[in-house]
Amino acid sequence: MGTHIFDIDGTIVKYHTNNWIDGAKELIIKLYNEGNQIIFITMRDEIRDKDEIWSVKNTKNIILKELDELGIKYTALYNISSPRIIHDDSQITVDRRHTNQEYDGYSY
């Protein structure tokens, strides 16, 4: 078990949409059911992106609502700028993904 941190845009949904990348939702469900903690981070901002399809409101009402309905518990952090730098004294595994890369056959 561990903590899995997912960026939203281009990592679990196609960039600037709320359309799941193939395999992403299934992986999140699998990881959660195995006892892992799930954290989402994104640069999506409530004010800057409020009129966009990828607004925080739409993110919550579309992709995150699907996870809510499945009983998946997660933490979501918005307006998180890049680069993301993790300082930790425990093991860190990095999954550097290409934008919109599918999760076909993914294992960690």
SULLINSUL-V586549 format. One record per helix or strand of 3 or more residues. SS is the DSSP state (H for helix, E for strand). FROM is the first residue (numbers start at 1). TO is the last residue. Records with the same first field share a line. If there is no record, write none. Layout:
BEGIN
SS=FROM-TO ; FROM-TO
END
This chain:
BEGIN
E=3-7 ; 37-41 ; 75-77
H=24-33 ; 56-61 ; 63-69
END
